[in-house]
Structures are given as C-alpha cells and as structure tokens.
Amino acid sequence: MNLKTPIDRVINWGDSLPVSPWQLAAVFAVTVIMRNLLEAITLGLIFPAPAFMLHFPVAYIFPLLMLVFVMRMFSGYQTAKLLKIMVLAWILTLLPPIIDKLAGTTSAIGYFPLERSNAAWFLLNFFNPAVTLNGTTTGIRVEAAIGCILAGVFTWAVAPNKRILRGVLNTLVFAPVFLSFFTWPYLIGVIFQPLFPGDGVTHSLLQWHAATEAPVTGASHFIVYLVDMIPVSLLSLWFVKELSEKHWMEFKQAARDNIPISFAAVLGTVAAFAVVPAGGLTMADTITITGALMASLWLVTAASWKGYFRLVASLTALTLAWASGWETLVFAGLAFAVSGLPGPKRLRHAVFAVALFVTALSPAGFSLSASSAVLSLLLIPVTVFLAHKRTSASALLVIPLAAVLISPPSSNRNAWERGLARRTDTFARSSRIGLALESAARLAAGGGPWLTLGETTHLTGQNERSRYVCETAIARGDSSASLMKVMMNLAFARKDTSEFNRIFELYTDVADESELSSAVNMRVSFLSLTGDTASLNYIHSRTGMNPMVLRSMATVHLTMGDTLRSLQYSMAFLDSPIAAAEDWAMTITLAAVTGEADWDSLYNEAEHRFGYCLPVMLARLRACVIATGQGDRSDLLHRCILIKPDNNEVLETAAMWFAAEDKPDSTLVFASRAIAGELYPSPAAFSFALNAALQTGNYTEAAVTARYAAYCYPGIVRNRAILAGILKARGDTAESALLKESFSGIQWAEDLCDSLESVVCEAEYY
C-alpha cells in the first residue's frame, strides 16, 4: 500500500460525513469559542465583547477563507468539499493552548509585534525553537507546522496532475500567508503607518479617532474586524459563486436594480469623507467610514436574497455597523427594517436608499439640516424611484454628489466630540462620576463645553479646579442656569455667604420657574450649613412644618453639635412623604448617638418602607456599634458587602463593625480596601487600618499606611508619630528625626512614638 491510499481514505471520510451547512457552521463556531475559552482560562479572564464576538471570530474566518482559496487554486479540488474538510481540520486550532499547557509554556498566545525591520527575521525564525518570539508559543509553532504540512500533502493527494510540484508550491505559498495571521494587526500597522498620522505605535494607529466617534472600549478590536472584513467581503462573493449558483444568479440579477441604492450608500460615504477637514483623517477614521459603507452594501446584498443567505448577510451588515459606531448601528437597524417593508418594491427602494445614505454618512459629524443634505434627502428617493425602470435616471445622483463635495453637510461638532459628549452624559447620569470626570476633561480639552467638567470636579472634591472651570466658562459668556447652580454649590462648600447670595440672584434671573424651588431649598440648606439659626427660625415661623425647613433645621443643629435637637427635627421630617432613605439613615444614626430614640425600631420601619436599602442597612450596622460598642446583624453586613463590594461607605462600615468585634485581620482588609478605592480616603479609614495593623503586629503595613495618611492629612499628628516610631525602630533615624521635629513638644505624640519604637524593636529584633 502506497502513502497516498490512507491519505485518500481520510479525505474521502471527511468528504462523506453527513454534515449540513448549518452543522458545519456550528462545528466552526464551537471550535472558535472553545479556542478563545482555552486561551481565556490561561489568562484568567474572558475576552471583552468586541474581541470575543467580532475580532477573534473573523481572525479565524479570514484565514479559513483565504487558505481555502489558495488551496483551491493549487489543488483544483471542488470548493464545497474543500471548505468542508478545512472546517473539520480547523479543530486542530484547539491544539496550541493544550500543547502549551502540557509543555509548561508560561508565555501567553498573542500577536508577534511585527515591524519592517524584523519581518524577514520573523518569517525565517518562526519554526526555529531556539528563537523566542513574543506571542508565538510552542503550541502555535506546532499548529502552524501541522497546517503547512497538511496543506502540501492534501494538494499532492488530490491534484489532477503535477502533484508534487503543486504540493510544494502550495506549502511555499501557504506558509507565509498562514504566518501573516499570527502578526496580523502589526502587519496592518506596517502597511498603513506611512499613510496616516499617528505616534508610531501600532496600538495607537488602530484606535486613534479624530473625526469619528471613539468607542469606550475595544477600539482596536473594532478596527481590526473592519479591516479583516474588507477581504472577507470580497472572498465571500467568490464563495457564493462557487457554492451556490442559484444565489449567485440572484445576486447578479438584482445587481442592476441595486445600482441606484448602492450609489446612494456610496454618496453617503463621499459625504462622510467630505465632512472631515483636509488632513484630519486617521486610519481609524478611514476604516470606520469604510465599515459603514460595507454595512450599507451588505444590507443591499441581503435584500437580494432569501432564507439563510439573507440572514447571514443581514447579521454581517449589523456587526459591521456595530463596529462602525453606535449611530451607524442605529441607522443600519432602520435601513434593515425598511428593506423588509411591505408594498411596491419601487417605493420601498426609494425609502431604503435614503436610509442607506444616512447609514454610510453616520460615522462623520453630519447635519441633515445642511443644504446639501436636504438636497440629497430629496433627490435620492426621487432618483431611485425613477430609476426603477430606467437605470439611466441614476445619473441624477450626480447632483447631490456635487452638492456634498462643494458644501459638505457638516455639523458644528464632529463625531468624535459628539460621541465623547454622549459618553460623558451617560457616565454622569449613571453616577459613574470618576469615568464622567475623565470624559468631561477630554471633552473640555478637545474644545467642547465645560459644564460637565465643572460638575464632576466638584462632585469628586476638586473644588478649586471646579471653580477655575466654572469662572472661566462664565468669563467667556456662559451664563446658563446649570453653571450657576455649580457655582452656588461651590460657594456653599466654601461657606462664602456673599458669593452665594450673588450667584443666587444671578441664578434666579436665568433659571426656569420649575428650577427655582430647588434653588430656594439650596438657600435654606446654606443657612443651615452656616449656622444661621435666626434666619431659619424666622422661615420656620412663617412656613410652619415645611419639610425642607425641618430638614435644614436638623442639619444646622447637627452642625452646631446639638444632636438632640437635630434628632427632633429629623424625626418630624420623617413624616414627610419626601423623606428619602438617606434621611432615615441620618435619623437612625442620631438615635444611636443620643440614645433618645429606638434606632432598631426606626430601622424596621425604614426596611418596611424601602426594603433592603443600602444607606439604611449601613446606618443600622453603625448604630449598634455606636450605641453598644459591639456589632450585630452580621447578615446585613454580609448583604451590603455582596451587593456593593467596592463602595467606600460599605468598606468603612465593615471595618468599623469588625473593629468592634475585635477582629483586626478583617478590619485591616476592609479598611485598606476603602483607602485603595478612594481618591481622598477618609481619616476614619486610615484610623481603622492603622489600629488594626498595630494590633496584629503588621508593622510594615502600619508604616505604609501611616506614611500615606500623613501625606493626605498632615494636620493629624498621630499618623506622623506612628510612622516615626516604626522608622526609628528599623534604623531609619534621619526620616524619623525629621518627623519627630514636627511634633516636638506634644508629649502624648512623643510618648506614642517612643513606646511604638520599643514594641517594634522587641517584636522584630528579639
């Protein structure tokens, strides 16, 4: 028996397997998902959606289609059978992570960082086990070697003539094509870097948006997906021709009718490029706009087919739209829906063309009210309607084409700024203040409005920065009510009465009537903060049991240290329907502090009203510690930690609770997490962490915490005394001496430093 016989048997076995197209697609999908999950297990995380759903699947689809195309050219084997065998053989891609695990490979699978200078070296040394290549593991090399060998052997076995020559040539062509996919994003960078502005870094090239909206995450994954889909789209047409003559003929027959609506999509792309000022396009912008065009053309193609071909084409269009931006996905969804409307095809195509035009235009900062856009929106449906029977009428589309080139339909804000503004607003509305601050800062730096930056800097405690932002905006002519409101809050925080009153008068002049009540409430709150009891008592005598006055009276007495009067007003305010969970939490705490009300009964009543509400549960946990010095209701603590494990108030309450229960190890864990999670950690968090670290004899962490606490709160002497004592015990006399000078003459601090020095020396050296 010669070598060819068993190879033929394997090929015939694979070809004869009863597998439907959908089952074959399922095999491929399972292979890709399992490969990604195997890599994810190695990394300890599952890849994000843009990578898992778009980039990585097409990173397998593209080489599959390309390699089938190459092997078809060399082997002459029937495309349908070849594709089936290749999909089954693609299961071998599961080998690399398994081989790496067995071989004990510690490096992660990834792309090789290709550059022009190392491209030849990469190709020559890919199969050299003595050379280490970043991202190229043992498993990857084994997979590539098996693939190249099998490609040549397969071609040799099935080729009609010149089998050895065809097999060798196929392997020689197959290898570099195959290997290019192991460095593909960097290869894209090598090709496109000279053509676009950037900073010389491939990762930046793939995600640097200047004229189009930048996604929050996954920018490089979206761009690589769109780049890959250009050749995949072209290869797909070839595969349709090879695999389904019926659908290919349907596509060709519909192509003539689809010329006008396809041209409408192209017109939208031309308008999108025209909107961007000369020299303002990055590679990411160019690919994003091209992706919107591909999405539009795939929608046109989907409208030409029926059954699962239409389904696949439609899904492809929508994924391309997703990768091209949120607005593109919105308009692509509209176009997809329009393509399925009932009624005359002529009328449907006219409306469909308009939707395609806007879809293709959507990545750029466009305005549909611009004259060229209005002209296009009017002429496109009319032209497509007329061209239904007379294709020559499509020539009328030259008019809107000239219009968008002469006068691009641009808006005052480009898509990058518009997307950043939407992202900032989304973060702010969802109370993700840290993310909102970052986006607002970029928006202001990029020439956008400053309002949200003023709001977010104030909310994060950066009041001087917020004041600069707001006063600069006002100096430049912004007198909006929203900005005035931030200024009032800043004056409120500074307790600057004259400035507050001045801004309040300006605010009442520009605010809507619906906003004035909140301003009055703020004024009452300001009086409470400044301790102006005379004014509050006057208002109270005039308004009676006004809920906001009751709340303010509670606040002012708390500020003045009169917790009993504060409790009385708080209890009265709880009868108001506007009393929120935070108000109940404050009252529960006051009840524990004063001992004049049953804090547990108050909690039960609040739970009945609000359910398991976080502020109320935390107040209940703290109340027991305050009133009795011990913790209870561990079930509430466990629930709070489960539902909000990163919340600073939860972490500090947990530290307080465990400290009361004399569990310093747990106290230290939660207090240190509270410190790590806050831009400005509270003195209480530092105090809990320091006490717990000292109690457990963890002097290293105590010193680290004391150093950070001394930096954050230089006025708290205890932090410096603790740090000085530990440092002196460990021989750092220079820094210890400087610290001791800062509290020289404060007897208790000197005693604490000396006693801690003795304790640390005894613990660590004896």
N, C-alpha and C positions, 0 to 999 in steps of 0.2 A: 504494500500500500504506500503510495507516494504522499508527500506532505499536503498536497492540495486537497486530497479526499476528505480528511477530517475538517479542514477549514471550510470546504463546501458544505459539509453536513451542518456545521454550526450556523453558517449563513442561511442555509435553507430552513433550519429550525427556527431561527429568528424571523425569517420572512413568512413562515407558515403559521405563526402564532395568531389565533383568532382575536385580534385586538381592534376595537373600533377607534375612530379618530378621537372621540371624547375620552376613551380609556387611555389612549396614548398620551393625550394632554394631561390626564390625571397622573400617569406614571412620571411624566416630566415635572409636574408641579410638586409631587411628593418628593422627588429627588432633590429639587432646588430647595424646598422648605427644610428637608432633613439636613442638607448640607449646611444651610445657614444656621440651623439649630445646633448642629455639632460644633460649628465654629463659636456659636454663642455660649455653649457650655464651657468651652476653653477660656473664653474671655470673661465669663461670669455675668453676661448681660445679653438681652435680646436686642438686636439692631432696631433703630427707630423706623417709623413707618415709611418715610421716603426711601430709605435704604432697603428695607425688607420687602416692600411692595413694588418698588419701581426699579431702582438702580441694580440690585443684585439679580432679580429675575431676568432683566434684559441683558445683564452681564453673562448669562448662560444662553439666552435665546440668540443673541447676536453671533457668538462663536458657533453655535449649533447650525444656524442657517448658513453662515459663511463657509464653514467646513463642509457641509453637505454640498454646497455649490461648487467648491473646489474639487471635492471627490467625484462629483457628477461629471465635471469637465474631464478628469483624468481617467475615470473608470468606465464611463458610458453606461453605468448601471441605472436602472429605472429610478426616477426621483422619489416616487412614493415608497418603494421598497427600501431605498437608501435612507430616507428620513426615518422610517420605522425602525430600522436596525440601529441608526445613530441614537435615537431616543432611548432605546433599550441599553445601548452601550454607554449612554450618558450616566447610568447608575454608577459607573466607575468613579464619577466625581465625588462619591461619598468616601473614597479611599483616603485622601490626604489627611483629614483630621484624625482618622482611625490609625493610620500609619504613624503620624506624629505622636499620638498618644503611646503607641507601642514602642516607638523608638526613643521616647523620653525627650522629644524636642520641646524646648521651653519657649522658643520664639513664636509669635503669632503669625497666622497666614495673612498676607496683605499684598498690596501692590509694590513692585520694585520702583524706587524713586529714580526713574529714567531721566537722563539729561543728554544733550547732544554729545557731550564728551565721553559718556560711558555706555552709549548704545551698543557699539560693536563689542565692547568688553562683556556686556550683559549677555548678548547672543552667544558668544564664544564660550562663556563660562557657566551657562545655565545648567548644563548637565555635569559640571565638574564638582564632585562632592568636596573637594579640598578648598573650594572658594565659598565664602559665606556671602549670600545675597539677602539684603533686607526684604522681608516679606515672602521670600522663597524658601519654604521649608523642605525637609526630606520628602514628605508626602506629596508636595506639589511637583517636585522633580520626578518622582516615581510616576505620578499621574501623567505628566507630560511625556515621559519616555514611552509609557504604555500606549498612549494615544498616537504618537508619531509612528511607532512600530506597527500598530494595528491598522493605521491608515494605509501604509505601504503594502502590508500583507493582504488587506482586503482588496485593494486595487489590483495587485498581482493575481489574485484568485479569480476576480470577476471580469477583468478587462477582456475585450474580444480579441485583441492582438497586441503584440509588443508588450507583453505583460510585465516583464522585468523592468524595462525602461519606464513604463507608466508608473509602476510601483515606486521606483527610486525617485522619479520626478515628483510624484505626489508627496512623498515624505519630505523631499527637499523644500517644496513649496509649503506644505502643511506645517512644518516645524516653525518657521518664523511667523507665519500667520497665527498659529496657535500660541506661541510665546508672547506675541504682542498683547494678547488679552491679559497676561499676568502683570502688565505695567500700563494698562490702557489709559487711565486718567493722566498719567505723567506723559504718555505719548501724545495725548491731546494737547497738553501744555507745550511740549516741544514743537508741535506743528503750529499752534496758534499764538504762542507767546510773542513772536515778532510782529504780529498783525494788530495787536490791541494794546492799549495802555495797561499798566499794572505795576507791581512792585518786584517782579522777578520770581515770585513764589507761586508754584503751580496751584496750591490750595487757594490762594487769593484770586488767581485768574479764574478759577471755576465758580467763585461766589461773590465776585466784586460787581455789584449792581450800582449803576449811577443814574440810569434813565428809566429803569423798570423796578417794580416792587421786589425787595429782597425778602425771602421767606424768613420766618423767625428761626427755624432750624432746618437742616437738611439741604442747604443751598447747593452745595457741591453735588449731592446725590441727584437732585433735580436736573442740574445741568448735564451731568454725565448721562443720565437717562435720555434727555432730549438729543444729545449728540449721537448716542447709540441708535436712537430711533430714526435718524435720517437714513443710514444704510439699511436698517431693518425694514423700513417702509418700502424702499426700492426692491430689496430682496423679496419682500412679501408678494409684490406684484409678479415677480418671476415664479414664485412658488404657486401662486394661484393659477398661472398659465400652465404649469407643469402638472398640478394635482387635480384641477377641476376645469375642464374645457368649458363646461356649462357656465360656471360663474365668470370665467374669463370672457366669454362671449357676451354675457350680460353687462359686464363692465365696459367692454368696447362699444356695445350698442348704446349704452347710457352716456358714454363719454361725450358724444356730440351734443346731446341735450344738456349736459352738465357744464359745457364750456362757459356760458354766461354766469352761472352761480359760482363756478370755480374762479372766474375772473373777479367776481365781487370779493372773494376772500383775498385774492392777490392784491386787489385795490386797497383793502384794509391793511395789509402788510406794508404796502408802499406808503400809506398814510402814517403808519406807526413809525417807520424809519424817518419819514419827513418831519415828524413832530420833534425828534431829537436834534438838538443843535449840532452842527458840524464838530467832529472831534469828541463828542460826548458819549460815544458808544463804547462800552466794554464788551469783552467776549460774552459774559453772562447776559448782558442786554441783548446782544445779537442772537444768541441761541434761544433766549426766551421768546423773542418776537418770532423767530423761525418756528419755535414749538407751537405757538398759537396758530400759525399758518398750517402746520401739519395737522393740528387738531381739526381745523376747518375742513381741510381736504379729506381727512379720514371720515368726517361726517358726511361729506358729499359722496364718498365711496360707499359708506354704509347705506345711504339712501338708495343706492343702485342694486342692492342685494336683498335677499330674504333669508330667513332661517338663521342657522348658527353663524354663517358668514357675516350677516348683518350684526348679530350680537357681538362677535369678536371685533369687528370694525368699530362699532359704537363704543365698546369698552376701551379700545385703543385710543379713540378720539378723546374720551373723557379723562383718561390717565394723562395724556399729553396736555390737556387743558389744566389739569391739577398741577402738573409740573411747571406750567407757564404762569401760574398765579391765580389768586382767588377770583379776581374779576373775570379772568379768562374762563375759569370753570363755570362761573355764573352764566355768562353769555353762551358758552358752549352747551350748557344744560338747556338754555332757552332754544338754541338752534336745533338741538336734538329733538326737543318736544315739538317744535314747529314742523320738522321733517315728517312727523307722523300724523299731522292734522288731516282730518277728512276733507273732502271737497275736490274741486278741479285741480289737477296737477299743475296747471299753468299758474293759478293763483297761489298755490302752496309754494311753488318755486320762487315766486316773486317775494313772498314774505321770508322764505328761507334764505334768500340771497342777502337780505338786509341783516338778518341775524348773523350770517357768516361774516359779513363786512365788519360788524361791531366786534365779533369774537376775535378776528385777526387783528383788529386795531387795539383791543383792550389792554395789552401789556404796557402801552405807552400812556403818558399823561394826556389824554384826549378830552375834547369838549364837543359834545354832539350839537351844541348851540352855535358853534363856529359856522361861518357861511359855507365853507367847503364841505363840512359835514352835513349841513342841511341839504345842500345841493345833491350830495351823494345819496342821502337817505330818500330823496325824492326821485332821482333818476335811476337808481339801481333797480327798484321794483318795477318801474315802468319799462325799463330796457329789457329786463328778464321776461316780463310779461309779453312784450312784443317779439322777443327772440325765440319764443316757444315754437313757432312755426317757421320763422325766418331768422336763421342764425346770423345773417348779415347785420341784423339790428343790434347785435352785441357791440358793434363799432361805436355806438352811442356812449359806451362806458369810458371812452377816451376823454369825454368832457369832465366827469368827476375826477378822473385820473390827473388831468391837467390842473384841476382846481386844487386837489390836495397837495400837489407838488408846488404850485405857486403860493398857496396860502394854507399851510398845514393846520389841521384842526386841533391845535394845542390848547391846553388849559393853563391857568395861572400857576398851578403846581404840577410838577411832573409826577410820574407814577411812583418813583422812589419816595418822594416826600409824602404823597397821599397815602401810600401803604404804611409808612412809618407813623403818620398821624393816626391812622386807624388802629394800628398795633398799640400805640400809646394809650388811646382811648379805651381799648379793650382791657389792657392791664389795669388802668385806673378804675374802671367800672367793676372789675372783679377783685378789687382790693389787693392786687399784686403790686404794692407800692414800689418795692425795690426794682422790679422789672419796668414799671411805668417810669420811674426816675431815669433809668438808663436810656430808655427810648426817648423820653422827653428831652434829655440832654442832647442826644444825637439830632433830634428834630430841630431844636433851637440852634445848635451849631451848624446845621445844614441850611439855615435860612428860614425855618418855619416859625410858627407862633411860639411865644414864650410862656403862655399862661400855665400850661400843664407842668412845665418845669418849676414855675413858682409854687404851684400847689404841692407837687411831690417833694420838693426840697423842704418845704415847711412841714409836711407830714412825717418826714424822716428826721426831723430835728435840726436840719441845716438852715436855721432861721436867718443868719446873716447872708448866706448865699441866696435864699429866697427873697430877702429884702432887696439885694442888688438886682436880681432878675426883675422883680415887680417894679421897682422905682425906675429902672432903665426902660422898661416897657412903657410906663406912664410918661416918661420924658420924651419918648418917641411917638406919643399921641394915642396910646391905648388907654381909653377911659371906660372900659367895659365893666359891668357890674360884677362879673366873676373875678376880675383882677382886683377890684376894690374890696371884695369880700376877703381875698387872701391878705391884702394889706391890713384890714381890720383885725384878722386873726393874728397877724404878726405884732401889731400894736397891743393886742390883748395879751400875747405871750410876754411882751416886754413890760406890761402894766403901765404903758405910756398913755395917760389919760388924755392929754391934749391932742396927741396924734390920732388916737382912737376916735375922739369926737370930731376931728377934722375930716377923717376918712368917712366916718358915719354920715356926715352931712353930704359929702360928695356921692356916697352910695345911694342915699335916699333920692337924689336927683336923677340917677340913671337907672335904678332898679325898677323892674316891673312891679306892679301892685301885688302880685302873688308872692314876690320875694321879700316884701317889706316885713312881714310877720316874723320871718327868721332873723332879720336884722334887729328887730326890737328884742327878740329873745336873746340875741347875742349881746345887746346893750345891757340887758338885765344881768346876764351872766358875767359881763365885765364888771358891773357894780359889785357883784358877789365876790369876784376874784380880788378886787381892790379893797374889799372890806368896807364898802360904803353902806353901812347898815342904815344910816339916816335916810338915804335915798330909797333904799329897798323897803324900809318900814313905811315910808310915805306911799310908795307904789302899792304896797300890801294893804294899806288902809284904804286906798282908792279902789283897788281891784278885788279885794276880798280873797276868796280861796282860789285864786288864779293858779292853775297847775305850774306854769313856768316860774311864777314868783315863788311858789312853795319850793320848787327845785332849787332856785337860786338862793333862797334863804337857807336851805340845807347846806349848800356849798359854802356860803360865806361864813356860817358858824363853824363848819368843819375847818375852813382856812384859818379861822381865829382860834382853833383849838377847843371850841365848845362842842364836844361830841354829843352831849346830852340834848342840847337844843337842835343840833343837826339831825339827830335821830328823830326828834319830834316832828320836824318839818318833813323828813323823809317818809315817815310813817303816814303823814297826812297826804303826801304826794302819791303814795301807792294806791290810794283810792281812785286816782285819775285813770281813765282808760288809755292815756298816752304813756303811762309808766312802762318803760322798757325793761328788758332783762338786766341791763347794767344798773338801773335804778334799784331793782330788787337786790342785786348783788351788793351794792353800796349799803343798803339798809341792813342786810344780814351781817355785814362786817361791823357796822356801827352798833348793832345789837350785841355782838360778841365783845366789843371794846368796852361798852358802857355797862353791860350786864343788866340793862333796864328793859330788855325785851327778849322773848324766846326765839333765838336765832334758828333753832331747829324747826319750830312751827312755821316761821317765815319761809324757810326753805321748802317745806312740804307744800305750802300754799303756792309758792313760785313754781314748783315742779308740776303742780296740778294745772297751772296756767300755761307754762311754757314747755313742759316735758323735760327731757334731759338736756337742759340748756347749759352750754359750757360756762359762761360767766357766773351763773347761779351755782353750778356744781363746785366751781373753784372757790367761790365765796363761802360755801358750806364747809369745804375742807379746811380753809384758813380759819373759819370761825371757831371750830373746835380747838385748834392749836392755840388761838389767841385766848380763848376763854378758860381752857383746862390745862394747857401746856402739853397735851397729848393729841395724837392723831386718831381718827376713827374713819369709818366708811371707806375702807380700802377698795370697795367695789366702785365707788365714784372715782377714786384716783385712777384705778386701772382703766375705767372707761375713758376718762379725759386723756390719758396717755395714748390709748389706742386710736382715738378719733383725731387727735391733734398732736402728734409726737414731736413736731417742730415748733410748736407755739411757745414763745418765751414765758408767757404767764403760766402756762401749764408746767413748764420745766421748773420755774422758780417755786411754784406751789408744791410740786413733788419734792424738791429739795427741802423746803420748809417742813413738809409732812414727815419725811424720813429723818430729818434732824430731830424733830420732836419725839420720834420713835426710837431715837438713839441707834440709828443705822447709818454710820458715817460713810461707809463704802457707797451705798446707794445715793446718799446726799451728794457726795463728790461727783458721781457720774452725772446726775441731773443738773447740778449747779454748773459744771464745766460745759455741758451741752448748751445751757442757757447763755453762757458767756460766748461760746463759739458762734451761736446763731444770731447775735445782735451786733449791729454796728456800734451801738453805745450800750454796753452791758450795764445793768443797774448795780448800785453799791450792795444791794441785798444779795445778788447773785455772787459777787466777789466774797462777801462775808460768809455765806454758806460754804463756798468752795474752800476758802482758807481754813475755816474752823474744822471742816471735815478732813482736809489734808493733814492738818496738825494732829487731829485726834487719831488718825490711822497711822501716824508716823511717816507719811509720804512727804518728806521734806523737799524732795526735788520738785514735785508738783506744787507744793506750797510756795516755793521760791519763784517758780514760773508765774503762778497766779498773782503773787504779791507784786512782782515787777510790773505786770500788765495793769493791775489795779492802781499802782502808784502813778503810772502814766495817765490812766483815764481820770483818776481823782487825786490829783496832787495835794489837795487840801486835807485828805484823810490820813492822819499821822500813823495810825495803826498799821496800814499797809507797808509804810516805809520801815517801821520798827521791826516788823516780822522779817522783811527782806534783809535788813541789816544784820539781824541776829543769825540767820541761816548762812549768809555770806561770810560773816566773821568766823563762824564755826568751821567753815570749809576752806579757810585760808585766804579769802579774797578781802584782805584788810583795806586795800585802797578804796574800793567802792563802798565797803561797809563804813569806813570813816566818813566819807562824803555824806552818806545817808544819815549817820548819827549826828552830824553837824546840823542837819535840817530840823532835828527835833531836840537839840541841846537845850537843857533847862526844863524839859517836860518830863517830870520824874517818872510818871507811870509808863511812858514810852521807853525811857531808858531801862527801867526795870524789866519791861517785857522783852526788850532786845537782849539784855544780859541773861535772863532766865532761859530764853529760847536758845541762845548760844550754848548754854550748859547742857540743855536737853539734847540738842543735835549732836554735840560732841560725844556725849555719853552713848547715844544710840548708834552712831556711825563709826566711832573710833575705839570703843571699849567693849 
